[in-house]
Amino acid sequence: MLDDKAPFNLPLESLRTFAAAADTGNFTRAAEQVHRTQAAVSMQMAKLENEVGCRLFERMGRGVALTFEGETLLKYARQILDLHDEALAAMTAPDMEGRVRLGAPEDYATCFLPGILAAFHAAYPRVLVEVFCGTSRSLAKRYARGEFDLAILNHPAPPEDAAAQVIHHEPIVWITSGEHGVHEQRPLPLAVFHEGCPYRRWAIEGCTERNIEHRICFVSPSLTGVLSAVRAGLAVAPVGRSTAGQGLRILGEQDGFPALPSTTVCLHQWVDRQHGIVNGLANFIMNRMG
């Protein structure tokens, strides 16, 4: 552990890289986020472990997972980085004003945006933020027409947009009500999003591969609708892990449910709009959701 007699500090660059590695579970993907080489990230993390005097990561195949000490440091790293970025924004452009239009899927708008928007408003109190929610499919079309300055979108595969910044990789999981046994029914009742949603396709393909007899009993374009059906004990559903809140149980291999893929969550920003308050909101989103 740390020697309290030796001078010591936690460099912001190291903490930012550490948070990226923790979120991605992979030094290569972390290197992409912080614009370094994989070798540089590995050296930086080895140096950080040496400085704090304990292991922060367990090496697992090609990936990494946090140790207990790593989990502890991550909580403080996030707070330090958030405060640093908010202070920097507040001091560099406190009087900036204007409008930013953001498109975001309902699940991320519900889970992440309240904290992001509160912090952004504290730094830029004179900026108007317009948030538009919908499915990633519909939001992508509107973004392509130039209706948004920024868009948070889910991608079942790496996006074609070279300017897209990867925020994180969201695991898709099966959820059921914690108070009902609907997941044991056959045919298995499913609550899914509308046709074209990759979550829906993955769930049906997974049931077919496992020979799980199933039927679609509830369809909704919104996360709220799908979760309502699950909480009522009417069905199980495939959703992003970050949206599996209280009262819900995640089903896994031990329950007879196949693992589902992950989506790549990206922040899209027009090249000609990479300035001022648009950049400011983009940085808050990357730092808070990443």
C-alpha positions as CSV (number, residue, x, y, z in Angstrom):
1,M,0.0,0.0,0.0
2,L,1.0,3.7,-0.1
3,D,3.9,4.9,2.0
4,D,2.4,7.9,3.8
5,K,5.9,9.4,4.3
6,A,6.6,9.6,0.6
7,P,5.3,12.5,-1.6
8,F,2.6,11.2,-3.9
9,N,-0.1,12.4,-6.3
10,L,-2.4,10.9,-8.8
11,P,-1.9,12.4,-12.3
12,L,-5.1,13.2,-14.1
13,E,-3.9,11.6,-17.4
14,S,-3.2,8.3,-15.6
15,L,-6.6,8.4,-13.9
16,R,-8.3,9.1,-17.2
17,T,-6.6,6.2,-18.8
18,F,-7.3,4.0,-15.8
19,A,-11.1,4.8,-16.0
20,A,-11.1,4.1,-19.7
21,A,-9.4,0.7,-19.2
22,A,-11.8,-0.1,-16.4
23,D,-14.8,0.7,-18.5
24,T,-13.7,-1.1,-21.7
25,G,-12.1,-4.1,-19.9
26,N,-9.4,-3.9,-22.5
27,F,-6.2,-1.9,-22.9
28,T,-6.5,-1.8,-26.7
29,R,-9.9,-0.2,-26.6
30,A,-8.8,2.1,-23.8
31,A,-5.9,3.2,-25.9
32,E,-8.4,4.2,-28.7
33,Q,-10.4,6.3,-26.2
34,V,-7.4,8.2,-24.8
35,H,-5.5,8.4,-28.1
36,R,-2.5,6.5,-27.0
37,T,-0.9,3.3,-28.2
38,Q,-1.7,0.0,-26.4
39,A,1.9,-0.3,-25.3
40,A,1.7,3.3,-23.8
41,V,-1.5,2.4,-21.9
42,S,0.1,-0.8,-20.5
43,M,3.2,1.1,-19.3
44,Q,1.0,3.9,-17.8
45,M,-1.1,1.4,-15.9
46,A,2.0,-0.6,-14.7
47,K,3.4,2.7,-13.4
48,L,0.2,3.6,-11.6
49,E,0.1,0.2,-9.9
50,N,3.7,0.6,-8.8
51,E,2.9,4.1,-7.4
52,V,-0.1,3.1,-5.4
53,G,1.6,-0.1,-4.3
54,C,-1.1,-2.7,-5.3
55,R,-2.5,-4.4,-8.3
56,L,-5.4,-2.6,-9.9
57,F,-6.2,-5.1,-12.7
58,E,-6.4,-8.9,-13.1
59,R,-5.4,-10.0,-16.5
60,M,-8.1,-12.2,-18.1
61,G,-7.2,-13.6,-21.5
62,R,-7.0,-10.5,-23.8
63,G,-8.9,-8.4,-21.3
64,V,-8.6,-7.0,-17.8
65,A,-10.9,-6.8,-14.8
66,L,-10.6,-4.6,-11.7
67,T,-9.3,-6.0,-8.4
68,F,-10.9,-4.9,-5.2
69,E,-8.3,-2.1,-4.9
70,G,-9.0,-1.1,-8.5
71,E,-12.8,-0.8,-7.8
72,T,-12.0,1.4,-4.8
73,L,-9.7,3.7,-6.8
74,L,-12.2,3.9,-9.7
75,K,-14.8,5.5,-7.5
76,Y,-12.4,8.3,-6.5
77,A,-11.0,8.6,-10.0
78,R,-14.4,9.3,-11.4
79,Q,-15.1,12.0,-8.8
80,I,-11.7,13.6,-9.4
81,L,-12.1,13.6,-13.2
82,D,-15.7,15.0,-13.1
83,L,-14.7,17.8,-10.7
84,H,-11.7,18.7,-12.8
85,D,-13.6,18.8,-16.1
86,E,-16.5,20.8,-14.5
87,A,-14.1,23.3,-13.0
88,L,-12.2,23.7,-16.3
89,A,-15.4,24.3,-18.2
90,A,-16.7,26.8,-15.6
91,M,-13.5,28.8,-15.6
92,T,-12.9,28.8,-19.4
93,A,-16.3,29.7,-20.6
94,P,-18.7,30.7,-17.9
95,D,-20.6,33.2,-20.0
96,M,-20.9,31.1,-23.1
97,E,-24.5,30.9,-24.5
98,G,-26.4,29.3,-27.3
99,R,-28.2,26.1,-28.0
100,V,-27.2,22.4,-28.3
101,R,-29.5,19.7,-29.8
102,L,-28.9,16.2,-28.5
103,G,-30.5,13.0,-29.6
104,A,-30.4,10.0,-27.2
105,P,-32.2,6.7,-26.7
106,E,-34.7,6.7,-23.9
107,D,-32.7,4.2,-21.8
108,Y,-29.6,6.4,-21.7
109,A,-31.6,9.6,-21.3
110,T,-33.2,8.1,-18.2
111,C,-30.0,6.6,-16.7
112,F,-27.3,9.0,-17.5
113,L,-28.6,12.4,-18.7
114,P,-29.9,13.8,-15.5
115,G,-26.5,13.9,-13.9
116,I,-24.8,15.0,-17.1
117,L,-27.3,17.8,-17.7
118,A,-27.1,19.0,-14.1
119,A,-23.3,19.3,-14.3
120,F,-23.3,20.9,-17.7
121,H,-25.9,23.5,-16.6
122,A,-23.7,24.3,-13.6
123,A,-20.8,25.0,-15.9
124,Y,-22.8,26.7,-18.8
125,P,-25.9,28.2,-17.1
126,R,-26.7,30.3,-20.2
127,V,-26.8,27.4,-22.7
128,L,-30.1,25.8,-23.8
129,V,-30.0,22.1,-24.2
130,E,-32.7,20.4,-26.3
131,V,-32.9,16.6,-25.8
132,F,-34.8,14.4,-28.3
133,C,-35.5,10.8,-27.4
134,G,-36.3,7.8,-29.6
135,T,-34.9,4.5,-30.9
136,S,-31.3,4.5,-32.2
137,R,-32.7,3.7,-35.6
138,S,-35.0,6.8,-35.8
139,L,-32.4,9.0,-34.1
140,A,-29.7,8.0,-36.6
141,K,-32.0,9.1,-39.5
142,R,-32.6,12.5,-37.9
143,Y,-29.0,12.9,-37.1
144,A,-28.1,12.2,-40.8
145,R,-30.5,15.0,-41.8
146,G,-28.6,17.4,-39.5
147,E,-31.3,17.8,-36.9
148,F,-29.0,17.2,-34.0
149,D,-25.6,18.6,-33.1
150,L,-24.8,15.4,-31.1
151,A,-26.3,12.0,-31.0
152,I,-25.8,9.0,-28.7
153,L,-26.5,5.9,-30.7
154,N,-26.4,2.1,-30.2
155,H,-24.6,0.1,-32.9
156,P,-24.8,-3.7,-33.1
157,A,-21.5,-3.6,-35.0
158,P,-18.7,-1.0,-35.1
159,P,-20.1,2.1,-36.7
160,E,-19.1,3.2,-40.2
161,D,-18.8,6.9,-39.1
162,A,-15.1,7.4,-38.6
163,A,-15.8,10.5,-36.4
164,A,-17.9,8.5,-33.9
165,Q,-16.4,8.3,-30.5
166,V,-16.9,5.0,-28.6
167,I,-18.4,5.7,-25.2
168,H,-18.6,2.1,-24.0
169,H,-19.8,-1.4,-24.9
170,E,-23.2,-2.2,-23.4
171,P,-23.9,-5.8,-22.6
172,I,-27.4,-6.9,-23.5
173,V,-29.0,-9.2,-20.8
174,W,-32.2,-11.0,-20.2
175,I,-34.4,-9.6,-17.4
176,T,-37.4,-10.9,-15.5
177,S,-39.4,-9.7,-12.6
178,G,-37.9,-10.4,-9.2
179,E,-41.3,-11.3,-7.9
180,H,-42.6,-13.6,-10.6
181,G,-41.6,-16.9,-12.3
182,V,-42.5,-15.9,-15.8
183,H,-39.1,-17.0,-17.1
184,E,-40.0,-20.6,-16.4
185,Q,-43.1,-20.6,-18.6
186,R,-43.1,-22.3,-22.0
187,P,-43.6,-21.0,-24.5
188,L,-41.5,-18.2,-23.0
189,P,-43.3,-14.9,-23.2
190,L,-41.1,-12.1,-24.6
191,A,-41.5,-8.3,-24.3
192,V,-39.5,-6.7,-27.1
193,F,-39.0,-3.5,-29.1
194,H,-40.4,-3.0,-32.5
195,E,-39.2,-4.8,-35.7
196,G,-35.7,-3.8,-36.7
197,C,-34.3,-3.6,-33.1
198,P,-31.1,-5.8,-32.8
199,Y,-32.1,-6.7,-29.2
200,R,-35.3,-8.3,-30.5
201,R,-33.4,-10.2,-33.2
202,W,-30.7,-11.4,-30.8
203,A,-33.3,-12.6,-28.3
204,I,-35.3,-14.6,-30.9
205,E,-32.1,-16.1,-32.4
206,G,-30.9,-17.1,-28.9
207,C,-34.2,-18.8,-28.1
208,T,-34.1,-20.6,-31.5
209,E,-30.5,-21.8,-31.0
210,R,-31.3,-23.1,-27.5
211,N,-34.6,-24.7,-28.6
212,I,-36.5,-22.5,-26.2
213,E,-40.2,-22.4,-27.3
214,H,-41.2,-18.7,-27.2
215,R,-43.8,-16.2,-28.3
216,I,-43.8,-12.4,-28.5
217,C,-46.6,-11.2,-26.1
218,F,-45.7,-7.5,-25.7
219,V,-44.2,-5.0,-28.2
220,S,-43.3,-1.4,-27.4
221,P,-41.2,1.3,-29.0
222,S,-40.1,2.6,-25.6
223,L,-38.0,1.2,-22.8
224,T,-40.7,2.3,-20.3
225,G,-43.2,0.1,-22.0
226,V,-41.0,-3.0,-22.1
227,L,-40.0,-2.6,-18.4
228,S,-43.6,-2.2,-17.4
229,A,-44.5,-5.6,-19.0
230,V,-41.5,-7.2,-17.2
231,R,-42.2,-5.7,-13.8
232,A,-45.9,-6.9,-14.1
233,G,-44.6,-10.4,-14.5
234,L,-46.0,-10.7,-18.1
235,A,-42.7,-11.4,-19.9
236,V,-38.9,-11.5,-20.0
237,A,-37.0,-9.0,-22.1
238,P,-33.6,-8.3,-23.6
239,V,-32.3,-4.9,-22.5
240,G,-29.0,-3.1,-21.8
241,R,-27.5,-4.0,-18.5
242,S,-27.4,-0.4,-17.3
243,T,-31.2,-0.3,-17.5
244,A,-31.8,-3.4,-15.4
245,G,-32.9,-1.5,-12.2
246,Q,-34.5,-2.4,-8.9
247,G,-37.1,-5.1,-8.8
248,L,-35.6,-6.8,-11.9
249,R,-33.5,-10.0,-12.0
250,I,-30.9,-10.7,-14.7
251,L,-31.1,-14.2,-16.2
252,G,-28.0,-16.0,-17.3
253,E,-26.6,-19.4,-18.4
254,Q,-27.4,-20.8,-14.9
255,D,-31.1,-20.1,-15.7
256,G,-30.9,-21.7,-19.1
257,F,-30.7,-18.4,-21.0
258,P,-28.0,-17.9,-23.7
259,A,-25.6,-15.0,-23.5
260,L,-26.5,-12.1,-25.7
261,P,-24.1,-9.8,-27.7
262,S,-23.1,-6.3,-26.7
263,T,-23.8,-3.1,-28.5
264,T,-21.3,-0.4,-29.1
265,V,-22.5,3.0,-27.7
266,C,-21.1,5.9,-29.7
267,L,-21.3,9.7,-29.5
268,H,-21.7,11.2,-33.0
269,Q,-20.8,14.8,-33.7
270,W,-20.6,16.7,-37.0
271,V,-17.1,17.7,-37.9
272,D,-18.2,21.3,-38.7
273,R,-19.8,21.6,-35.2
274,Q,-16.8,20.6,-33.2
275,H,-16.5,23.9,-31.3
276,G,-17.7,25.8,-28.3
277,I,-20.7,24.6,-26.3
278,V,-21.2,21.5,-28.6
279,N,-17.7,20.3,-27.6
280,G,-18.5,21.2,-24.0
281,L,-21.5,18.9,-23.9
282,A,-19.7,16.2,-25.8
283,N,-16.9,16.2,-23.2
284,F,-19.4,15.9,-20.4
285,I,-21.1,13.0,-22.1
286,M,-17.8,11.1,-22.8
287,N,-16.5,11.7,-19.2
288,R,-19.7,10.7,-17.4
289,M,-20.9,7.8,-19.6
290,G,-17.5,6.5,-20.6
